[in-house]
Amino acid sequence: MKAWENNIRKIVPYTPGEQPDSPNMIKLNTNENPYPPALGVQKAIREFQMERLKLYPDPTSNLLVKALADYYKLEENQVFVGVGSDDVLAMAFMTFFNSDKPILFPDITYSFYDVWADLFRIPYVRPALDVDFRIKKEDYYRENGGIVIANPNAPTSIYEDVNFIRDIVEHNQESIVIVDEAYIDFGGKSSLELIKEFDNLLVVQTFSKSRSMAGMRIGYAMGNPALIKAINDVKYSYNSYTMNQTSLYYGVEAVKDETYFKETLEKIITTREWVKEELKKLEFSFPDSKTNFIFASHKFIPAAEIFNALREENIFVRYFNKPGINNYLRITIGTDEEMKQLLKALEQIINRI
Amino acid sequence: MKAWENNIRKIVPYTPGEQPDSPNMIKLNTNENPYPPALGVQKAIREFQMERLKLYPDPTSNLLVKALADYYKLEENQVFVGVGSDDVLAMAFMTFFNSDKPILFPDITYSFYDVWADLFRIPYVRPALDVDFRIKKEDYYRENGGIVIANPNAPTSIYEDVNFIRDIVEHNQESIVIVDEAYIDFGGKSSLELIKEFDNLLVVQTFSKSRSMAGMRIGYAMGNPALIKAINDVKYSYNSYTMNQTSLYYGVEAVKDETYFKETLEKIITTREWVKEELKKLEFSFPDSKTNFIFASHKFIPAAEIFNALREENIFVRYFNKPGINNYLRITIGTDEEMKQLLKALEQIINRI
């Protein structure tokens, strides 16, 4: 071993969902939206002035911050944007979790939280979900250096209401509470209204799911101006210009088109509710999803077997080989046609095995 | 003060150069390229398939990594890409500088190095440049936790040859040496050839200057596969998908067009050499720049005065109010027409004051 190797940060990297690119595949493995972005985005792409590319983007990302502030009826100093909600959350961990006390998040939740905590050497404790995969709010009444709750939670798909979040924040006014609402638009109600009451609450959302823009890498955080200033200070100290010119221009158009946004959500929710009924008929069980995915387990057939059998049919879903959830599949809601093909394949697999 | 405020990371944020957006301004303050990106980029913009935006980008950024590997005749596992060289350098600091010993970089250099060191709580020592703003290589023969050298250095514009860098790396085989070559294409020779000899050397470059793409945020690092794997592991643990779909597609086109790239560089170098002569006539002195900017001081008139007078003419240059360099202006090389207007304005200011 070379001497310099001792200076390398030791980490176990996060494993992102695979990004297969096979023709005619059905891709239901990373919770992308099956519908394209709003039409205004198409226009922004066509009309984009190449000359802009030679200039640094606005480091304050004001175009996009303003569009989001207008949309959510906030002040601009209450909104922070980053390169996907992963970038926003990573910076939030670095900015807000600098206590010697452990931060708290559920044992089953977005699998990036412990990776960030390890990366930034933040101590953490992971209270267990209950047997129905629900978060026990009492577990978050203890002393801590910060709290992160995904709501709806992933990969469980379970949504808790605003009073549940309020209760956790009320019990934790000495630390910063982050609510990760990546999936909130698919049937939940945002805790955003609570930022008026609680200046220690940060609400994080993303363009990757409900706004059909996983490929643009846009996420955002909303909270009181002191929190937003703190995270912006860290952002300016890490990379002053994180949002490229296309993200700013295309992103704004995605926010503007409320009608298309609502229509797309409605379509996905309708598909989801229909797929739930069909999965029940095939003897799958699952928590009642308020997200764009279903976290399902079959009565007889191990999830790993179904996962592999689906791959052979060129259908990709997500399987986590982790204790407690290793008999579940996380299935993204695609178009009706894609889900029909999935259901047909599942039926054949079940009958065959 | 609220209890949670104690958990916020304390930092003095980096101050990026202002990004004025005034009509008819002459913007020579952030070392952008005055020429647009290669024509292939225009085509990539027009032909970009909006459908791509709903899908996560390839987390390995393979399209772009491959294009760079081909261009520099490297293997793909020797190339890392990030959101501008700032992102690449920030991740490199986080990945490679985890020693208790201080890292070393010059007292006058890219002003982000100490910001990153502070952000990641890395100890550092800053050896002073000599009276001619040159790096003294003997200062880098001491024990350290890593080394960062900008070559050409900024804002001094001075280039040191490959043997100079080789000497520093040879004396430091126990720590990782980063050479930040943001400006290398404007007349220097890259130290890239040294990565064959030294597995502890990382060479960082950017699309923001020579490739006219500051607005796209693309930077890259080249080094031995062990270094590239280590920084990729940190990247995947921070944000798996940093490069958005447009960066990948537009970026590749900028790499492909070698002819345009060389023509643009030639134009900027020609303009720079002419501007040097004109500035001398106006009694400015400056190190011999091998970058796309000139770091100039006037014989009689304080830099701050000239800076403000130019602003009134809607001409923006960069002024650093820091000890040792507070009588210098950093002037980006623009088009011939822009530089003519600058020189005319300087002449008037000098005659007036």
Interface residues (C-beta under 8 A of the other chain):
Chain A: K2 A3 W4 E5 N6 N7 I8 R9 I11 V12 P13 Y14 T15 P16 G17 Q19 D21 K27 T30 E32 N33 P34 Y35 P36 P37 V41 Q42 I45 R46 F48 M50 E51 R52 L53 K54 L55 Y56 P57 D58 P59 V83 G84 D86 D87 A90 M94 T95 F96 F97 N98 S99 V115 W116 D118 L119 G145 G146 Q173 E174 S175 I176 D199 N200 S208 S212 M213 A214 G215 M216 R217 A226 A230 N232 D233 V234 Y236 S237 Y238 N239 S240 Y241 T242 M243 N244 Q245 T246 S247 Y250
Chain B: K2 A3 W4 E5 N6 N7 I8 R9 I11 V12 P13 Y14 T15 P16 G17 Q19 D21 K27 T30 E32 N33 P34 Y35 P36 P37 V41 Q42 I45 R46 F48 M50 E51 R52 L53 K54 L55 Y56 P57 D58 P59 V83 G84 D86 D87 A90 M94 T95 F96 F97 N98 S99 V115 W116 D118 L119 G145 G146 Q173 E174 S175 I176 D199 N200 S208 S212 M213 A214 G215 M216 R217 A226 A230 N232 D233 V234 Y236 S237 Y238 N239 S240 Y241 T242 M243 N244 Q245 T246 S247 Y250
